[in-house]
Amino acid sequence: MVRKLFSIKNIILLSLVMVLTCTGLAFAAGAVPQTSSLTGTVVAEGLVSEGTMVSEGQILVKVTTIAGTAAAVRANCSGKVVSVSVAPGSLIRAGQVVVHVQP
């Protein structure tokens, strides 16, 4: 039983899981979450894409609300967009994290 637990296959698998976990934690620790200030449906116009360099205050996501189209997320820091978790047509809520920016 001990032999099966410490097999090469299990050691490699465990090592891979540890490396991926550490990489994910390091990535998440450096990226700044950008949260929505409005609830609405995401529109394609004004939706930032991954890899885009942004400036503080720049519009990252626009939504359609009862009052019309408005900026739902503005960058709270300058940097590179590393993840966008919404797509056009998605319903987002105020306070939801929708973009991460690496300063």
For each residue, the residues with C-beta under 8 A, 3 or more apart:
1: 4 5
2: 5 6
3: 6 7
4: 1 7 10
5: 1 2 10
6: 2 3 10 11
7: 3 4 10 11
8: 11 12
9: 12 13
10: 4 5 6 7 13 14
11: 6 7 8 14 15
12: 8 9 15 16
13: 9 10 16 17
14: 10 11 17 18
15: 11 12 18 19
16: 12 13 19 20
17: 13 14 20 21
18: 14 15 21 22
19: 15 16 22 23
20: 16 17 23 24
21: 17 18 24 25
22: 18 19 25 26
23: 19 20 26 27
24: 20 21 27 28
25: 21 22 28 29
26: 22 23 29 30
27: 23 24 30 31 82
28: 24 25 31 100
29: 25 26
30: 26 27 102 103
31: 27 28 82 83 100 101 102
32: 76 77 79 100 101 102 103
33: 97 99 100
34: 60 73 74 75 76 97 98 99 100 101
35: 73 95 96 97 98
36: 39 61 63 72 73 92 93 94 95 96 98
37: 72 73 74 94
38: 63 65 70 71 72 92 94
39: 36 63 65 91 92 93 94
40: 63 64 65 70 72 91 92
41: 63 64 89 90 91 92
42: 47 61 62 63 72 86 87 88 89 90 91 92
43: 46 47 62 63 64 69 88
44: 47 88
45: 62 69
46: 43 59 61 62 69 71
47: 42 43 44 60 61 62 84 86 87 88
48: 52 54 58 59 60 61 81 84 99
49: 52 81 84
50: 81 82 83 84
51: 80 81
52: 48 49 80 81
53: 78 79 80 81
54: 48 58 60 75 78 79 80 81 101
55: 58 75 78
56: 75 76 77 78
57: 74 75
58: 48 54 55 74 75
59: 46 48 62 71 73 74
60: 34 47 48 54 73 74 75 81 98 99
61: 36 42 46 47 48 71 72 73 86 92 98 99
62: 42 43 45 46 47 59 69 70 71 72
63: 36 38 39 40 41 42 43 69 70 72 92
64: 40 41 43 68 69
65: 38 39 40 68 69 70
66:
67: 70
68: 64 65
69: 43 45 46 62 63 64 65
70: 38 40 62 63 65 67
71: 38 46 59 61 62 74
72: 36 37 38 40 42 61 62 63 92 98
73: 34 35 36 37 59 60 61 98 99
74: 34 37 57 58 59 60 71
75: 34 54 55 56 57 58 60 78 79 101
76: 32 34 56 101
77: 32 56 101 103
78: 53 54 55 56 75 101 103
79: 32 53 54 75 101 102 103
80: 51 52 53 54 101 102
81: 48 49 50 51 52 53 54 60 84 99 100 101 102
82: 27 31 50 100 101 102
83: 31 50 99 100
84: 47 48 49 50 81 98 99
85: 97 98 99
86: 42 47 61 90 92 98 99
87: 42 47 90
88: 42 43 44 47
89: 41 42
90: 41 42 86 87
91: 39 40 41 42
92: 36 38 39 40 41 42 61 63 72 86 96 98
93: 36 39 96
94: 36 37 38 39
95: 35 36
96: 35 36 92 93
97: 33 34 35 85 100
98: 34 35 36 60 61 72 73 84 85 86 92
99: 33 34 48 60 61 73 81 83 84 85 86
100: 28 31 32 33 34 81 82 83 97
101: 31 32 34 54 75 76 77 78 79 80 81 82
102: 30 31 32 79 80 81 82
103: 30 32 77 78 79
